[in-house]
Amino acid sequence: MQSLDIEAINQQIYHDSAFVEQLNEETSKIIVGQKNMIERLMIGLLTRGHILLEGLPGLAKTLAIKTLSTAINAKFHRIQFTPDLLPADIIGTMVYNPGTTKFAVHKGPVFANFILADEINRAPAKVQSALLEAMQERQVTIGGETFKLEDPFLVMATQNPIEQEGTYPLPEAQTDRFMLKVKVGYPEKEDELQIMRRNLSEEVDAVVKPVVQPADILRARKSVQKIYMDEKIERYIIDIVFATRNPKDYGLANLAPLINFGGSPRASINLALAAKAMAFLRRRGYVIPEDVRNICHDVMRHRIGLTYEAEAENVTQEEIINRVLNKVEVP
């Protein structure tokens, strides 16, 4: 009976995820390489999560989210974070109208489907908190009136890893609110050659057309929830997270002096959600261990605190996650 149910789910997911190929084809008109980044943005969309992106300038971070929003026919706003930014510049404020002698609500750029928070660590804590509150509550209060944010709602915040002067790093408790922290690297040689040729070409730039509607994304979210996850996979996820909290219990005593704190319960929830979304993008109705391992680094890297000893030995979160994945038994 269960095998029949899984087969039915598999067929439904294969049907419901048909638009994924259309989206990939449309975004590839503009974005060369960076498939990993586009895939992570899709996972955030399908799970109501938000993405923290860390990468050097010029790696198509802005272009990726703008292209995806156009392909989904959604509203996109970019917010450049600067030290003089105020919370009202993001969420909006009350503006006096001399004609009516009344105050009217002026909504800020947060009222969109896709928000690019560019260099979020350049703004003070109160501005970061205003955005994070909107991300968590999915609503904004202006002048005593509460407004629901549009759905789907995805925030992609970027951080520049090479410049630390004049920045306000996000505290660990706030980075935990991001579902994924994605590190964006340089493109491959062949990809960069193609990028260079496209930018030097005199041909008309490719135009991205809407191939999906926001309503399709909302329906896809319901399909993601139906994806089957076996209890062995669930326990595998729990073991991975608990191994970062109590490494000695998993035969990883040498990691104990390196970890200040492990993944929070948000890590378990988001790892399970992201694994389901990964299965959806692979057009499968069930989760396999490879889905968990594929997305684990992005879910966990900002949820593991390192000790001074780890920093002195140049041990990174990636190394700790690799050692945990190599040790925890795969179902």
C-alpha positions as a Python dict, from the first residue, in 0.01 Angstrom:
ca = {
    (1, 'M'): (0, 0, 0),
    (2, 'Q'): (280, 237, 95),
    (3, 'S'): (470, 166, -229),
    (4, 'L'): (155, 252, -426),
    (5, 'D'): (121, 580, -236),
    (6, 'I'): (485, 671, -303),
    (7, 'E'): (442, 592, -671),
    (8, 'A'): (134, 818, -686),
    (9, 'I'): (326, 1099, -509),
    (10, 'N'): (617, 1047, -748),
    (11, 'Q'): (392, 1086, -1052),
    (12, 'Q'): (223, 1395, -908),
    (13, 'I'): (557, 1562, -827),
    (14, 'Y'): (691, 1481, -1174),
    (15, 'H'): (385, 1656, -1319),
    (16, 'D'): (388, 1952, -1078),
    (17, 'S'): (761, 2019, -1125),
    (18, 'A'): (743, 2049, -1505),
    (19, 'F'): (794, 2427, -1484),
    (20, 'V'): (1142, 2381, -1331),
    (21, 'E'): (1292, 2298, -1671),
    (22, 'Q'): (1122, 2603, -1825),
    (23, 'L'): (1268, 2826, -1554),
    (24, 'N'): (1616, 2680, -1599),
    (25, 'E'): (1600, 2733, -1976),
    (26, 'E'): (1482, 3093, -1939),
    (27, 'T'): (1738, 3193, -1675),
    (28, 'S'): (2020, 3031, -1876),
    (29, 'K'): (1956, 3290, -2149),
    (30, 'I'): (2115, 3548, -1917),
    (31, 'I'): (2304, 3358, -1648),
    (32, 'V'): (2603, 3149, -1754),
    (33, 'G'): (2711, 2891, -1497),
    (34, 'Q'): (2605, 2966, -1135),
    (35, 'K'): (2346, 2686, -1156),
    (36, 'N'): (2407, 2619, -788),
    (37, 'M'): (2303, 2976, -697),
    (38, 'I'): (1986, 2961, -910),
    (39, 'E'): (1899, 2623, -758),
    (40, 'R'): (1940, 2761, -404),
    (41, 'L'): (1715, 3057, -487),
    (42, 'M'): (1452, 2811, -610),
    (43, 'I'): (1482, 2611, -287),
    (44, 'G'): (1423, 2930, -88),
    (45, 'L'): (1115, 3009, -298),
    (46, 'L'): (969, 2661, -259),
    (47, 'T'): (1016, 2654, 119),
    (48, 'R'): (943, 3017, 219),
    (49, 'G'): (1308, 3053, 316),
    (50, 'H'): (1556, 3338, 270),
    (51, 'I'): (1909, 3326, 133),
    (52, 'L'): (2231, 3484, 259),
    (53, 'L'): (2484, 3500, -23),
    (54, 'E'): (2854, 3551, 29),
    (55, 'G'): (3069, 3619, -273),
    (56, 'L'): (3307, 3859, -440),
    (57, 'P'): (3177, 4142, -662),
    (58, 'G'): (3090, 4066, -1025),
    (59, 'L'): (2960, 3710, -978),
    (60, 'A'): (2607, 3782, -1111),
    (61, 'K'): (2435, 3782, -771),
    (62, 'T'): (2211, 4079, -858),
    (63, 'L'): (2158, 3956, -1213),
    (64, 'A'): (2054, 3610, -1092),
    (65, 'I'): (1771, 3721, -864),
    (66, 'K'): (1655, 3988, -1111),
    (67, 'T'): (1644, 3733, -1395),
    (68, 'L'): (1457, 3481, -1180),
    (69, 'S'): (1199, 3741, -1073),
    (70, 'T'): (1136, 3832, -1440),
    (71, 'A'): (1095, 3466, -1536),
    (72, 'I'): (839, 3425, -1256),
    (73, 'N'): (661, 3751, -1347),
    (74, 'A'): (718, 3881, -995),
    (75, 'K'): (802, 4223, -852),
    (76, 'F'): (1171, 4287, -777),
    (77, 'H'): (1330, 4557, -561),
    (78, 'R'): (1699, 4613, -485),
    (79, 'I'): (1802, 4786, -163),
    (80, 'Q'): (2161, 4907, -138),
    (81, 'F'): (2254, 4897, 230),
    (82, 'T'): (2467, 5190, 346),
    (83, 'P'): (2572, 5320, 692),
    (84, 'D'): (2323, 5612, 674),
    (85, 'L'): (2021, 5392, 590),
    (86, 'L'): (1717, 5413, 823),
    (87, 'P'): (1450, 5146, 892),
    (88, 'A'): (1192, 5374, 727),
    (89, 'D'): (1395, 5359, 405),
    (90, 'I'): (1316, 4986, 391),
    (91, 'I'): (968, 4937, 535),
    (92, 'G'): (818, 5281, 458),
    (93, 'T'): (683, 5570, 662),
    (94, 'M'): (398, 5818, 707),
    (95, 'V'): (412, 6115, 466),
    (96, 'Y'): (221, 6440, 522),
    (97, 'N'): (-1, 6547, 231),
    (98, 'P'): (-56, 6929, 240),
    (99, 'G'): (-351, 6899, -1),
    (100, 'T'): (-555, 6674, 227),
    (101, 'T'): (-384, 6792, 549),
    (102, 'K'): (-351, 6424, 643),
    (103, 'F'): (-74, 6171, 676),
    (104, 'A'): (-64, 5892, 417),
    (105, 'V'): (128, 5565, 420),
    (106, 'H'): (425, 5553, 184),
    (107, 'K'): (531, 5189, 144),
    (108, 'G'): (900, 5108, 123),
    (109, 'P'): (1086, 4879, -118),
    (110, 'V'): (1027, 4575, 106),
    (111, 'F'): (684, 4547, -58),
    (112, 'A'): (785, 4319, -343),
    (113, 'N'): (817, 3945, -417),
    (114, 'F'): (1195, 3946, -455),
    (115, 'I'): (1416, 4166, -238),
    (116, 'L'): (1788, 4201, -294),
    (117, 'A'): (1947, 4334, 25),
    (118, 'D'): (2282, 4430, -124),
    (119, 'E'): (2573, 4427, 122),
    (120, 'I'): (2348, 4390, 426),
    (121, 'N'): (2646, 4416, 662),
    (122, 'R'): (2705, 4781, 563),
    (123, 'A'): (2394, 4905, 750),
    (124, 'P'): (2359, 4947, 1130),
    (125, 'A'): (2190, 4684, 1346),
    (126, 'K'): (1852, 4863, 1367),
    (127, 'V'): (1821, 4860, 986),
    (128, 'Q'): (1920, 4493, 967),
    (129, 'S'): (1663, 4417, 1239),
    (130, 'A'): (1385, 4597, 1047),
    (131, 'L'): (1445, 4373, 745),
    (132, 'L'): (1484, 4056, 952),
    (133, 'E'): (1155, 4130, 1130),
    (134, 'A'): (978, 4166, 796),
    (135, 'M'): (1137, 3838, 685),
    (136, 'Q'): (1021, 3653, 995),
    (137, 'E'): (674, 3804, 1046),
    (138, 'R'): (605, 3865, 673),
    (139, 'Q'): (427, 4184, 769),
    (140, 'V'): (518, 4547, 834),
    (141, 'T'): (362, 4801, 1070),
    (142, 'I'): (362, 5166, 956),
    (143, 'G'): (194, 5432, 1168),
    (144, 'G'): (-4, 5179, 1369),
    (145, 'E'): (-137, 5003, 1058),
    (146, 'T'): (-17, 4651, 972),
    (147, 'F'): (39, 4546, 612),
    (148, 'K'): (93, 4189, 492),
    (149, 'L'): (387, 4141, 256),
    (150, 'E'): (331, 3993, -88),
    (151, 'D'): (358, 3619, -140),
    (152, 'P'): (586, 3465, -258),
    (153, 'F'): (836, 3674, -64),
    (154, 'L'): (1208, 3601, -89),
    (155, 'V'): (1496, 3802, 54),
    (156, 'M'): (1842, 3745, -87),
    (157, 'A'): (2096, 3930, 124),
    (158, 'T'): (2456, 3960, 8),
    (159, 'Q'): (2778, 4004, 202),
    (160, 'N'): (3116, 4104, 64),
    (161, 'P'): (3377, 3880, 233),
    (162, 'I'): (3681, 4093, 144),
    (163, 'E'): (3584, 4428, 301),
    (164, 'Q'): (3531, 4447, 677),
    (165, 'E'): (3607, 4816, 739),
    (166, 'G'): (3296, 5020, 813),
    (167, 'T'): (3069, 4716, 828),
    (168, 'Y'): (2829, 4579, 1089),
    (169, 'P'): (2853, 4197, 1076),
    (170, 'L'): (2527, 4009, 1129),
    (171, 'P'): (2519, 3841, 1473),
    (172, 'E'): (2490, 3461, 1475),
    (173, 'A'): (2137, 3480, 1618),
    (174, 'Q'): (2028, 3685, 1316),
    (175, 'T'): (2207, 3481, 1051),
    (176, 'D'): (2018, 3180, 1191),
    (177, 'R'): (1701, 3333, 1043),
    (178, 'F'): (1836, 3276, 694),
    (179, 'M'): (1748, 2932, 566),
    (180, 'L'): (2065, 2901, 356),
    (181, 'K'): (2404, 3065, 350),
    (182, 'V'): (2545, 3015, 1),
    (183, 'K'): (2905, 3080, -94),
    (184, 'V'): (2940, 3190, -457),
    (185, 'G'): (3265, 3109, -630),
    (186, 'Y'): (3427, 3207, -959),
    (187, 'P'): (3286, 3053, -1279),
    (188, 'E'): (3464, 2772, -1466),
    (189, 'K'): (3701, 2861, -1753),
    (190, 'E'): (3455, 2769, -2028),
    (191, 'D'): (3172, 2955, -1854),
    (192, 'E'): (3382, 3268, -1815),
    (193, 'L'): (3483, 3249, -2180),
    (194, 'Q'): (3115, 3242, -2273),
    (195, 'I'): (3042, 3533, -2037),
    (196, 'M'): (3320, 3737, -2198),
    (197, 'R'): (3196, 3661, -2550),
    (198, 'R'): (2839, 3756, -2463),
    (199, 'N'): (2948, 4090, -2321),
    (200, 'L'): (3164, 4169, -2625),
    (201, 'S'): (2900, 4065, -2877),
    (202, 'E'): (2713, 4329, -3077),
    (203, 'E'): (2402, 4113, -3092),
    (204, 'V'): (2086, 4225, -2916),
    (205, 'D'): (2081, 4120, -2552),
    (206, 'A'): (1864, 3819, -2471),
    (207, 'V'): (1525, 3901, -2323),
    (208, 'V'): (1383, 3694, -2038),
    (209, 'K'): (1013, 3619, -2069),
    (210, 'P'): (777, 3524, -1786),
    (211, 'V'): (728, 3147, -1807),
    (212, 'V'): (585, 3096, -1457),
    (213, 'Q'): (339, 3293, -1246),
    (214, 'P'): (367, 3357, -868),
    (215, 'A'): (54, 3143, -822),
    (216, 'D'): (245, 2846, -972),
    (217, 'I'): (513, 2885, -705),
    (218, 'L'): (249, 2886, -430),
    (219, 'R'): (99, 2565, -571),
    (220, 'A'): (444, 2409, -595),
    (221, 'R'): (500, 2477, -224),
    (222, 'K'): (202, 2255, -141),
    (223, 'S'): (348, 1982, -363),
    (224, 'V'): (683, 2005, -182),
    (225, 'Q'): (508, 1936, 149),
    (226, 'K'): (365, 1612, 5),
    (227, 'I'): (707, 1470, -85),
    (228, 'Y'): (771, 1148, 106),
    (229, 'M'): (1050, 1142, 364),
    (230, 'D'): (1125, 809, 528),
    (231, 'E'): (1182, 793, 904),
    (232, 'K'): (1541, 676, 839),
    (233, 'I'): (1607, 1000, 648),
    (234, 'E'): (1447, 1202, 929),
    (235, 'R'): (1673, 1035, 1186),
    (236, 'Y'): (1973, 1089, 957),
    (237, 'I'): (1900, 1465, 958),
    (238, 'I'): (1865, 1468, 1338),
    (239, 'D'): (2193, 1278, 1377),
    (240, 'I'): (2378, 1529, 1156),
    (241, 'V'): (2251, 1824, 1361),
    (242, 'F'): (2311, 1653, 1697),
    (243, 'A'): (2665, 1558, 1591),
    (244, 'T'): (2743, 1932, 1575),
    (245, 'R'): (2608, 1977, 1929),
    (246, 'N'): (2744, 1662, 2097),
    (247, 'P'): (3030, 1542, 1875),
    (248, 'K'): (3160, 1301, 2144),
    (249, 'D'): (2839, 1094, 2117),
    (250, 'Y'): (2916, 1029, 1749),
    (251, 'G'): (3283, 935, 1783),
    (252, 'L'): (3397, 1288, 1697),
    (253, 'A'): (3558, 1384, 2028),
    (254, 'N'): (3833, 1573, 1844),
    (255, 'L'): (3569, 1821, 1719),
    (256, 'A'): (3445, 1911, 2069),
    (257, 'P'): (3717, 2174, 2139),
    (258, 'L'): (3651, 2333, 1798),
    (259, 'I'): (3273, 2385, 1822),
    (260, 'N'): (3136, 2664, 2041),
    (261, 'F'): (2773, 2584, 1957),
    (262, 'G'): (2602, 2353, 1711),
    (263, 'G'): (2299, 2377, 1486),
    (264, 'S'): (1972, 2503, 1637),
    (265, 'P'): (1633, 2332, 1585),
    (266, 'R'): (1597, 2563, 1283),
    (267, 'A'): (1883, 2362, 1131),
    (268, 'S'): (1684, 2036, 1156),
    (269, 'I'): (1366, 2195, 1018),
    (270, 'N'): (1540, 2372, 732),
    (271, 'L'): (1755, 2073, 639),
    (272, 'A'): (1440, 1860, 606),
    (273, 'L'): (1256, 2130, 409),
    (274, 'A'): (1553, 2196, 180),
    (275, 'A'): (1598, 1821, 116),
    (276, 'K'): (1232, 1799, 9),
    (277, 'A'): (1274, 2099, -220),
    (278, 'M'): (1588, 1941, -366),
    (279, 'A'): (1387, 1625, -444),
    (280, 'F'): (1121, 1844, -609),
    (281, 'L'): (1382, 2014, -830),
    (282, 'R'): (1507, 1666, -925),
    (283, 'R'): (1143, 1582, -1010),
    (284, 'R'): (1120, 1304, -749),
    (285, 'G'): (841, 1235, -500),
    (286, 'Y'): (1071, 1107, -225),
    (287, 'V'): (1387, 1222, -46),
    (288, 'I'): (1714, 1029, -70),
    (289, 'P'): (2025, 1075, 151),
    (290, 'E'): (2205, 1251, -138),
    (291, 'D'): (1946, 1532, -124),
    (292, 'V'): (2037, 1590, 242),
    (293, 'R'): (2412, 1577, 178),
    (294, 'N'): (2381, 1807, -126),
    (295, 'I'): (2221, 2093, 68),
    (296, 'C'): (2373, 2027, 413),
    (297, 'H'): (2663, 2274, 388),
    (298, 'D'): (2434, 2563, 288),
    (299, 'V'): (2194, 2494, 575),
    (300, 'M'): (2457, 2435, 842),
    (301, 'R'): (2760, 2659, 770),
    (302, 'H'): (2614, 2969, 942),
    (303, 'R'): (2469, 2770, 1232),
    (304, 'I'): (2794, 2632, 1372),
    (305, 'G'): (2992, 2858, 1604),
    (306, 'L'): (3369, 2810, 1612),
    (307, 'T'): (3588, 2841, 1920),
    (308, 'Y'): (3904, 3052, 1936),
    (309, 'E'): (4099, 2727, 1912),
    (310, 'A'): (3932, 2644, 1578),
    (311, 'E'): (4007, 2992, 1444),
    (312, 'A'): (4369, 2964, 1558),
    (313, 'E'): (4401, 2634, 1372),
    (314, 'N'): (4221, 2778, 1066),
    (315, 'V'): (3945, 2518, 1092),
    (316, 'T'): (3632, 2619, 898),
    (317, 'Q'): (3266, 2525, 929),
    (318, 'E'): (3299, 2340, 595),
    (319, 'E'): (3565, 2110, 740),
    (320, 'I'): (3351, 2035, 1046),
    (321, 'I'): (3046, 1957, 830),
    (322, 'N'): (3256, 1731, 605),
    (323, 'R'): (3382, 1536, 905),
    (324, 'V'): (3029, 1503, 1044),
    (325, 'L'): (2893, 1380, 709),
    (326, 'N'): (3178, 1129, 677),
    (327, 'K'): (3113, 994, 1027),
    (328, 'V'): (2732, 985, 1060),
    (329, 'E'): (2598, 660, 917),
    (330, 'V'): (2406, 704, 590),
    (331, 'P'): (2073, 515, 583),
}
